[in-house]
Amino acid sequence: MLTTLHDMITTIPQLAPLVKEAAQDWESFPCDTKEQAFFSAIYAGYLEKTASLDSPPHVQRATKLYKIAQESIDQIVQKLVSVHLPKEIEDTSEQMKVAEVVLLTKSAGEIQAFAQEFNHTFETPELQVKAGQVCFEKQACLEMIEARQHYKPSHALTTLQQQLEKVASDSLSLEDSAQFAIAMEAIDKTAGYELKGFNFVKDAARKSALQVSCDSRKIPVESFIRLGKDRLTQIIGEPVSSTDPQELKAIVESLPRDIQKLLLRYVK
């Protein structure tokens, strides 16, 4: 299946200028210029034909605003499909990899439901944030709220801040982090923060994961949480009664070096 920029250029060399224009952020279907919108429409059209994924609404709007002929898009998409027509796939693993390209256009709640339904762990930090698969540091969350309040006060943010301040731990649980992601994304969109450059998903992906020092390596605490208490107990050789982020961090960092090395074999 065609999934890379290199494949697109190889198939249709004339796409190279458009790919260069959109390359920095191509997976989120950029439409800041006519060239970006044209490329995004082509790629969205290909995914629609081969993976049954709907074209993002903002791409459809952009093609109309820039007056890009749908016929031109369809002709290129048809050529890409004819060259890279995917074989029938029995399981959903490959479809899900392709779906990750466009899932960022969905809400955090929708992505969390998707991850839960398919028991799917995402690779990209942004999708991990929206899927509720990242533990947020309490202080980082408060700083995100403070930055937005400084620009434009919001009652919703004040309420969220008050709830955060009641959290006893320095880190939020996975469940609380998932709910925080939904709330922050909704506030960014409805209160207009998104239009002013605030992007909760990218901010959280960059600085909110709690890092655990394990054999001189920094590993996100979620990697250990996913192993579960029973599996951790088997590996460590001692009972692990909690997967609270801060408690688990303390447990791992207190382990002997040889046990930490062993533990690293099981995390990803």
C-alpha positions in Angstrom: 0.0 0.0 0.0 1.1 3.5 -0.8 1.9 5.2 2.6 5.0 7.3 2.1 5.9 10.5 0.4 8.6 8.7 -1.5 6.0 6.3 -3.0 4.0 9.3 -4.2 6.9 11.0 -5.9 8.1 7.8 -7.4 4.6 7.1 -8.9 4.0 10.7 -10.0 7.2 12.8 -10.2 5.2 16.0 -10.8 4.0 15.8 -7.2 7.4 16.6 -5.9 6.9 20.4 -5.5 3.6 19.8 -3.7 5.2 17.2 -1.4 8.1 19.6 -0.6 5.5 22.3 0.3 3.6 20.0 2.6 6.4 17.9 4.0 6.8 19.4 7.4 3.3 18.5 8.6 1.9 16.3 5.9 0.3 13.8 8.1 -2.2 16.4 9.5 -3.2 17.4 6.0 -1.9 21.1 5.9 -4.0 23.6 3.9 -2.2 26.9 4.6 -1.4 27.4 0.9 -3.0 26.2 -2.4 -0.1 23.8 -2.9 -0.6 22.3 0.5 -4.3 22.0 0.0 -3.9 20.3 -3.4 -1.4 17.7 -1.9 -3.6 17.1 1.1 -6.7 16.5 -1.1 -4.7 14.0 -3.2 -3.5 12.1 -0.1 -7.0 12.2 1.5 -8.5 11.0 -1.7 -6.1 8.1 -1.8 -6.9 7.0 1.8 -10.6 7.3 1.1 -10.3 4.9 -1.9 -7.9 2.4 -0.2 -8.7 2.5 3.5 -12.3 3.7 3.6 -11.3 6.8 5.5 -13.3 10.0 5.1 -11.6 13.1 3.8 -11.1 15.6 6.6 -13.7 18.4 6.3 -11.0 21.1 6.4 -9.4 19.7 3.3 -12.7 19.7 1.4 -13.3 23.3 2.4 -9.8 24.3 1.4 -10.1 22.9 -2.1 -13.3 24.9 -2.6 -11.7 28.1 -1.3 -8.6 27.7 -3.5 -10.8 26.7 -6.4 -8.9 23.5 -7.0 -10.7 21.4 -9.7 -12.0 18.1 -8.2 -11.4 16.5 -11.6 -7.7 17.1 -11.3 -7.6 15.6 -7.8 -9.6 12.5 -9.0 -7.3 11.8 -11.9 -4.2 11.8 -9.8 -5.8 9.7 -7.1 -7.0 7.2 -9.6 -3.4 6.8 -10.9 -2.0 6.3 -7.4 -4.7 3.7 -6.6 -4.1 1.8 -9.9 -0.4 1.5 -9.1 -0.6 0.8 -5.4 -3.9 -1.0 -5.1 -3.7 -2.7 -1.7 -4.3 -6.5 -1.3 -7.2 -7.7 0.8 -6.2 -7.7 4.5 -7.8 -10.1 6.9 -6.9 -8.4 10.1 -7.1 -4.7 11.0 -3.5 -4.1 11.9 -2.5 -2.4 8.6 -5.7 -0.4 8.3 -5.0 0.9 11.8 -1.5 2.0 10.8 -3.0 3.9 7.9 -5.8 5.3 10.0 -3.3 6.9 12.4 -2.4 9.3 9.6 -5.9 10.9 9.8 -6.9 10.1 13.4 -5.5 13.4 14.6 -8.4 15.2 12.9 -10.7 13.3 15.4 -11.5 14.4 18.9 -9.7 13.0 21.9 -12.9 11.1 23.0 -13.2 9.4 19.6 -9.6 8.4 19.6 -9.8 7.0 23.1 -12.9 4.9 22.1 -10.9 3.7 19.0 -7.9 2.7 21.1 -10.1 0.9 23.6 -12.2 -1.0 21.0 -9.1 -2.3 19.2 -6.8 -2.5 22.2 -4.4 -0.4 20.2 -1.3 1.4 21.4 -0.3 4.3 19.2 3.3 5.0 18.2 3.1 8.8 17.8 3.2 11.0 21.0 0.3 13.2 19.8 -2.0 10.2 19.3 -0.9 8.7 22.6 -1.9 12.0 24.3 -5.4 12.0 22.6 -5.9 8.3 23.3 -5.3 8.7 27.0 -2.1 6.6 26.9 0.1 9.2 28.5 0.3 10.2 32.2 0.5 14.0 32.6 2.6 15.8 35.2 0.3 17.9 37.4 2.6 20.9 37.2 2.8 20.8 33.4 -1.0 20.7 33.2 -1.3 23.7 35.5 1.2 25.7 33.4 -0.8 25.0 30.3 -3.9 26.3 32.0 -2.1 29.4 33.4 -0.8 30.3 29.9 -4.3 30.3 28.5 -5.8 32.2 31.4 -3.1 34.9 31.0 -4.3 35.3 27.4 -8.0 35.0 28.0 -9.6 34.1 31.3 -12.0 31.2 31.2 -14.4 29.8 33.8 -14.0 26.3 32.4 -10.3 26.5 32.8 -10.7 27.8 36.4 -12.9 24.8 37.2 -10.4 22.5 35.7 -7.5 24.1 37.6 -9.4 23.7 40.9 -9.9 20.0 40.1 -6.2 19.6 39.3 -5.1 21.3 42.5 -7.0 18.6 44.5 -4.8 15.8 43.0 -2.5 14.7 45.7 0.1 13.1 43.4 2.6 15.0 41.2 1.3 13.0 38.2 -2.2 12.2 37.0 -3.4 8.6 36.6 -4.0 7.4 33.0 -7.7 7.7 33.6 -7.5 11.2 34.9 -5.0 12.1 32.1 -7.5 10.8 29.5 -10.3 13.0 30.9 -8.0 16.0 31.1 -7.1 15.5 27.4 -10.8 15.6 26.4 -11.5 18.6 28.5 -8.5 20.6 27.4 -9.1 19.9 23.7 -12.7 20.9 24.0 -11.8 24.2 25.8 -9.1 25.0 23.2 -11.6 24.7 20.4 -14.7 26.3 22.0 -12.9 29.2 23.7 -10.8 30.1 20.7 -7.4 29.3 22.2 -6.6 27.0 19.2 -7.0 30.0 16.8 -4.3 31.9 18.8 -1.7 29.1 18.5 -2.4 27.1 21.6 -2.2 23.4 20.9 -2.8 21.2 23.9 -1.9 17.9 22.1 1.5 19.1 20.9 2.3 20.7 24.3 1.3 17.6 26.2 3.2 15.3 23.9 6.3 17.4 24.3 6.5 17.9 28.1 3.9 16.0 30.1 5.1 12.4 30.1 6.6 11.4 33.5 10.1 9.9 32.8 11.5 7.0 34.8 15.3 6.5 35.2 16.0 2.9 34.4 19.5 1.7 33.8 20.6 5.2 33.0 17.8 5.6 30.4 14.8 7.8 30.6 11.6 5.8 29.9 8.0 7.1 30.0 6.2 5.7 33.0 3.4 4.5 30.7 5.7 1.9 29.3 5.8 0.3 32.8 2.1 0.8 33.5 1.2 -1.1 30.4 2.9 -4.2 31.7 0.4 -4.4 34.5 1.0 -5.3 38.2 1.1 -9.1 37.6 3.7 -8.9 34.8 5.8 -6.5 36.8 5.7 -8.7 39.8 6.9 -11.6 37.7 9.8 -9.7 36.2 10.9 -7.9 39.4 10.4 -10.9 41.7 8.7 -8.8 44.3 4.9 -7.9 44.7 3.9 -4.7 42.8 0.6 -3.6 44.4 0.1 -0.2 42.6 0.6 1.3 39.1 0.3 4.8 40.4 2.8 6.8 38.2 4.8 8.3 41.1 4.8 5.1 43.1 5.9 3.0 40.1 8.6 5.5 39.3 10.0 5.1 42.8 9.8 1.3 42.6 11.7 1.1 39.3 14.4 3.6 40.2 15.1 1.8 43.5 15.7 -1.6 41.7 19.2 -3.1 41.5 20.9 -2.4 38.2 20.6 -6.0 36.9 16.9 -6.0 37.5 16.5 -2.7 35.7 18.4 -4.2 32.7 16.0 -7.1 32.7 13.0 -4.9 32.9 14.1 -2.9 29.9 13.7 -6.0 27.8 10.0 -5.9 28.3 9.1 -2.2 27.8 8.6 -0.4 24.5 
